[in-house]
Amino acid sequence: MKLFLFAIGGTGARVLRSLTMLLASGAKTPADLTIVPILLDMDMQNGDTARALDGVELYRTIRNSAYPNGKAPDTRAFFAAPMQSLGTLQSDGAQERIGDSFLPQLTEHQGTFETFLNVSTMDDIDRELLKTLYDNSARPTSAELKLDLSVGFKGNPNIGSVVFNALEDAPLYRYFVGAFNNDTDRIFIISSIFGGTGSSGFPQLVKLLQDPSQKTPIRNARKGAVTVMPYFALDENSQSAIDQNRFNSKTKAALSYYQSQIHLDSLYYIGDKPGAKLYANVEGGAKQTNNAHVVEMLAAEAVLDFANRSAGEFAGKTYYEYGLRRDDRNLNLVHFADATYQNVLLSLVRFSYASKFYVDYIPANLRESFAKSLNLPQQLGTGTYYVALTKFMGDLYRRWLAEMADNDRRFDPFNFATDFNGLVREKQIETKTFMGFGDKGITDSFLLNQAGDIEPKLMAPYPQPEARLMHLLMAVADRCTEKLGDLNRQLV
C-alpha cells in the first residue's frame, strides 16, 4: 500500500519532519506501507521545508543501505517503512518527468501575484475590479497584488486559493494522476487551517481529488487529512505581512466551511492554546525555522493512525480530535493516551537507546571485537551510510527532541547528557543489587557483553556490515528497554 502524503506549506513540512522521526524509530505501520511524501509550497527556500527534506533524504539513504533487499525484518524495525519520491514512480501518460525530489515545483511562476494574474493584459474594468478585491497599496505588509509569491502567501488564503486553483494543470499533479493506479493506495493531506499555504491548498486539493472528472482509483481512494489549528504565537513585527490576530478568525471561518464542504474518510483536528513563548515572525525563506512542537508529533501520529486502519474501519465521514490525559504544560511519557504510548512513544524510547549506543558508546569502543568486525574504525567517520546515520541519530533526532523540550508546551522525555540508566527521565534504572553488591543497570560491561554476543550471530544472516550494524542497534536497544522495564503510567 502506498500512502501519497501531501504536506502543504510550513506546517506540512514540520509535521513531515516529525513523521520522519517516528518512522525512523519504528513506530507502528502496516507491513506493506510505502510513504510517498509530496511537499507543496511556493516558498522553495523555506527553512522548515529544508529541514524536513534533509531528514527524508537521510532516512532514504540510511534505509537503502540498512535493508539492501528493500525489506525490513518487521514493521517495528528502525527505518522500516520505505519513503519514495513521486518522481521515482511509474506514471502512465506523463508527458514530462518531475525529477527525484520530495519537493516538486508547484508552479514555474516566480513573480508577484499581480503578474500571476496577468493583470497587465486585462481591460480597465477587470483591473478596477481586482483593486476592489485585493489590496493594491504601496505598503509592503498589506499589498496583496504586489505580493512576491516566491516566499509563499504570507498568511493570505484568499491569494493561495487562486494559485492552487491551477494545481490540476501542474506537471506534479499530472504525474501524480498517472502514478495512482492501485485500488489499495491511499491519500493523506497535512495542512494548517490558520496560515496561507495550508489553509488555501487543502480545500482546493480535496475538491480536485473528488472531482467527477478524476479517474476512478483517485475518486474511490481512502482519503484522510490532519488539520492543524493555531498552536503557537508570533512576536510583534511591524514589517511582516503575517497577522497572527487573524489566526482565530480564519480558523473559525475555515471550520465552518470544512463542516459542509470537506468530505473525507477521516479528518483529524489538533491544536493548542499558545503559551508565552513566541516564535519569530518571519514571512518565509531560509530564516523560517520554527522549533519542533509536540502538536506536530501528534499530527504525525494521525498520519500513522490513518495508515494503520483497515479498510473495514472507514464508515462515512469520521472526525477525530486529540486530547492529553491532563492539561499540563510540562509533558512526559505518562501524559499521552495508551495508544500513543504503545504505537509511538515506546518506539522513541527504544530509538533513543540506540542513538546513545551508536553516537556516544561506539566511538569510545572502536577497539572492541564487535566494532572491528563491523569495520567501524575505518568507516564510522567517512562511509556515506555511517555519516548519514550519525547525522540523523546524533544531530537531527536529538535536535528535534531538544526543540520540543524548549517550547512552552514542553515535551522532554529523554536526557542524553547522563548515562544509559538515566536516559528515560520517567524512570531511573536501578544500578545496585540487594545489599549494594554488584551492578545490575546498563553498564559499560553490560553493553560490551551484549554487543559481543549479538554481533557474531548476525554475521550469517546479514553479511553486509551496514545491515548488520542496524540489526545490532535494534538488538542492543531491545536489551536496554528490557532493563528499563515497564513505566508507571499513573499521573501524579
N, C-alpha and C positions, 0 to 999 in steps of 0.2 A: 504494500500500500504506500503510495506516495502522498505526502501532505504538502500541497502547494501553499506556502506560507507568505502572504503579502504583509510585509511590515512597512507601514506607512509613516513617513515623517520621523522627527526626532524621537518621539515616544516609541514608535515601532522599532527603531534601531536600538533603543535602550532595553526594551523587552527582549529583543533578539539576543542582545549581549547576555542577559540573564539566562535565557533559554540555552545558550551555548554552554554556560557553566553547569546547568542542571544536566544536560545531555552528557557532558564530559564526565560528570560524577557518577553516571549510571542510574539516573532517575528512571522510574518505571516507564517503559514504552512497549508497544506491540512488537512482536518478533520480526515482522516483515516491514517495519516502518522505514521509509526514506524521507528525510526532510528536504524540501526544495525551497530555500529562503529566497524571496524576491523583495528587495528593498526598493521602495518607491519614494523618491524625494527629488525635488528640483534642486535642492542645495547639495550638490555633489561633493562639496568640500566640508560638509558639516562634521565637527569634531566627534559628536556622539556616533555618527554613522561610520566614521573612520575606525573608531574603537570596536564597533560591532563587526566590521569587516575583518579587522585584524584577528579577532577571536575566531570567526568562522573559518578563515583561511588557515590559521594554525591548527584548528580542530581537524580540518580535512587532511592536512599534511601528516599530522600525528596518526590519524586513523588509518590512512593508506599504508603506512609502514608497520603499524602495530598488528594489523589484520591483512596480510598480503593476499589472502584468498577472498577478501571482501566481506567476510562474515565474522562477527564477534562470537565468543563462545556462548553467551546468553545475553538477555536483554538488560541485565543489571551490570554488565561489564562497563568499564570506563570507555568512553568514546564509542559506545555500541552502535547507535543509530547513524547510518550514513547521511552526510549532508552533500547535496549535489546542486550545482548551479543550473538554472533553467537552460542556459545556452549549451549545456552538455547533453541534453536530452534530444531524442529524435523528434522532429517536428514536421508533421505531414503538411505539405503545401506551403511551407515557409519560403518566402521569396528572398530573404536575407538572413544572415547569421547575426546573432546579437552578442557573441563573444562569451568567454568563460568568466562571467562576473556575477557576483551576488547583488550588484548594484547596476542593473542595466539602465541605459539612458531613457528617461521618461519622455523627453521631447528634445529636439535639436534646437529649440528656441533659447537664445541666450540674452535677450534684451529685456525691455520693460514690458509691463502689462499692456501699455498703450500700443507698442509695436506688435505684440502677440495678437491683439485685436485688429491690427491693420487699420488703425484709426485714420491714418493719412489718406487712405483710399475711399473713405466714407464720404457721403454727401453731407452738407451742412446740418440738415435736420437730424441725422443719425449721430453726428458728433455732439450736437447740443443735448440730445437725449442721454448720451453717455455721461456728460458732465453732471446731469441731474442724478444719475445712478451711482457715480463714483466720484470721490474727492479728487479734484484736479488742481489743488492749491500748490504753492511752491514750498510748503512746509514738508521737510523730509520725513517727519514722523507720522504724517497723516495722508500724504498724497498717495492715492491708490493707482491712478493711471500711470504715474511715474515710478511705480514700484519695480525694483530690479528683481526679476524672477529667479535669477541665478542663486539667490540666497533664500529661496523659499517664499512663503506667503505671509510671513510675519504676523501670524495670528489672524489672518483675514480669510475666513472660509468662503466669503462671497466671491473672492478672486480665485481661490483654489478650485472651487466647483466649476468655474468656466474652463480652467485649464484641464482639469480631469475629465471634462465632458468630451475631450478629444482623445481620451485614452484608447478607445476602440480602434483608432487608426494608427496607434503607435506600434512600431516594429516589435517591441517586447510583448505587447498583448497579443498580437497576431501569432507570435511564436508560441506563447502560452496556449492559445487555442489549438494550434497544431499538435502540441505535445500532450494535451489532455485527452486521452483516449480510453483509459481504463475505468470501468464502472465502479471499481472499489476505491479509486483515488478520492481524496477529499480536499477541500479548500478552507483555509482559515485566514482571518484578517486581524491584524493588530493595529489599533489606531487610538489616538486621544480624541476626546469629544470637545475639548476647550481651546485647541490651538487653531492653526490654519490648514496645514497639510493634511493631518489625520482626519479632522472633522469634515473637511470637504471631500477628501478622496474616498473615505469609507462608504458613504451613501451612493456616490457615483459608481464605485466599483460593484457594490451589491446590485444596483439597478442594472448594470451592464451584464453581470453574471446571470441574472434571472430573466433577461430579455428573451422573448419568444423566438428571436432570430438566432440565438445561440444554439450550438449543436447539442444533441441530446445528452451526451455524457456530462457536459458542464451544467446544463439545466437541472439534471437529476442528481448531481453530486451532493453529498452531505456537506453542508456549509456551516461554519461557525465563525465567531468573532469575539474578541475581548475589547471592550470599550473602556478606556482609562479616563476616569473623571479627574477633576483637579486634585492634586496631591502634594503640591509644593507652592511656595510663594516666591516672588521675584523682588529683588531690591529695586529702589527707585532709579530710573534712568530717563531723564527728560529727552535724551537723544534717540531713544528706542521707539520703534513703531508698535511694539508689543505692549498692550494694555491689560495687565492682569485683573483690573477692576471689571473687565468684561467676561472673565472666565466663567463665573457662575451664571450670568445671564445667557451666555452662549450654550452652556450645558443644559439649562432648563429648556431652552428652545429646541435644542437637538434631541433631547429625551422625548419631548412631545412628538417630534417628527418620527423618531425611530419607532415609537409605540404603534403608529398607524401605518408606516411605510416600509419598515425593515422587517423582512420575513426570512428568518434563518432557522436551521435546526437547533442551534444552541447559541445563545448570546450571553456572554459573561460581562458583568459590571464590577468594576473595582475603583476605589479612590480612597482618599484620606483627608482628614482635616489638616491643612497646612500648619506647621509649627512655627516657632520663632526663627528658625534657621532659614536664611534666604538664599536662593540661587542667584547667580549673576544674571542680570537682564541683558542677554546677548542675542541679537537678532538672527544670527546664524553664522556660518563659516566655521573655520578651524577652531575658533575660540569657544564655541558652544560645546562644552564638555561638562555636563551636569553629573554630580555624584550619583552612583547607583543607589537605588531606593528599594526597600523591601516590597513596595507595591509592584515594582517591575518584576521582581522574583515571583510574586504570586500571580501576576498576569501571565508569566511564562508557564506557571503550573497549569493555568487554564488551557494553554495550548496542548499540554500533555494529557489533561483530563479529556479533552475532546478527542484526541488521537486514540486514547485507550478505551473509549466507549465502543461497544459492539453495535452492529447495525440495528439490532433489535431494541436498543436503548433510546433511539430517536423517535419521538412521537409528537409531531407538530412543533410549534414554537415553544422553546424552553428557555427560561431566563434563570441565571444563576448570579448570586452575589456572594462575596467572600467576607467572612467575619472572623475576628480573632476570638480566642476563648476569654480574653479580658483586655479591656482597652487601656493598656499601659504604654507609656512612651518608650520604655526600655524593654525590648523583646528578647526572649531566649527560646530555646527549643521547646519549652513546655507551653508556649503561648498559642501554638497552632493546633488545628484540628488533627485528629488521629490519621486521617487520610493523607494530609500534607506531611505529617511526620514520617509515616511509613513509606510513602511513594517518593518523597523528595529529600527531606532533611536527613534521614539516616544515610542516604547516599552521599550527602555533603560531609557527614561525619567520616565516612569511610574514605572519601577522596581527600579529606584534609590530612588523615594519617598518611596516605600515600604521598601527598605533597611534602609533608615534613620528612618522610623517609628519603624521597628522591632528592629534594633540594638541600636538606640540612644534614642528613646522616650519610648518604652515599659519598659525597665529595670528601668527607673526612675518613673514609674507609676504603679507599681505592686499592689498597694493598691486599685486601682480603680476597680469598679464592673466588667467591661469587662474583666480585667486581671484575677480576681478571678474566674469568670465564666469559663474561659479557663484553669483554674488550672495552670496558668503561674508562680505564686510564688514558686510552688513546682517543676515544670517541666523545666523551662527555661534553667537552667544550668546543668541539669542532664539527661533529657529524650533524647533518641537517635535522634528522629526527630528534636527536638528543638536545640540540639547541632549542628547537621548537617546543619540546616537552618542558625544558627548563623555563622558557619564557612563559608558557601557558600556566604551569603549576606554580612557579615561583613569583611571577610578575602579574599576569592578567588575573588569575584566580584570587590571589591574595589582595590585590588592589581592589577588586570588585567587593570582596568582603570588608576591607577597610573602609571603603566609601559608604557602604550600608551602615557601618558602625559609627560613622561620622555625621549621620543625619539626625534630625530632631526626633523622628520615629526611628529609634536606634535598634539595629539587629546586629549583635556582636557575640556569636556563639563560640568562637574559637580564639585561642591565644597562642599564636605561633612563636611568641617570644620566650615561652617557657619550654619545659621538656614534654615528652610524649604523655606523661601521666597527667599533666595539667592542660593538655591541648583543648579538651572539651570543657568549657567553663562550667557547665552544669554539673559536672561530676569529676572530682579528683580521684584518680585511681590509687588505691592503697599500695604502698610500696614495701611494707614490712609484714611479715607473717606474725602469728600469735607469739607473744612474749618478746617480739622485737628481733627475732633471729631470721636472717636470710632476706632475700629480695623477692617480691612477687609482682612487682609492677612491670612496666615496659622499660627495661634497662638496655644498655648497650649490648650486654651479653645475650639478652633475650632476642634482640633484633638480629645480632650476628648468627645466633643459632638457627633462627627461623630462616634467614636468607641462605645460610649454608646448607640447610636441609632441603629447602624448597627448590633452589635453582638447579641442582643436578637432575632432579626428577622432571624438570621442564625441558631438558635438553632434547629428548627423543621427540615429543610431540611438537616442539617449537624450536627447530634448529636455527632459525634466524634470530640473532640476538635482539633485534628490535621487538619482535613479537614476544620473545622470552622475557624481556625486561618488563613489558606491560603486564604479563601474567604474574610475574614476581611481585610487582607493585600491588596488584589486586590481592594476591595471597597474603602478603605481609599486612596489608590494610585490614583484611579479614581477621588475622590473628590479633591485631591491636584492638579491633572492635569487640572481639570476644573478651579481651581483657577488661575493656570498659564495662561490659555487661549492660543490663537494662537501666534506663534512666527513670527516675521518679517523675511521672507525668502529672503530678498533682501541683496545682498552683498554690502558692502560699503568700 
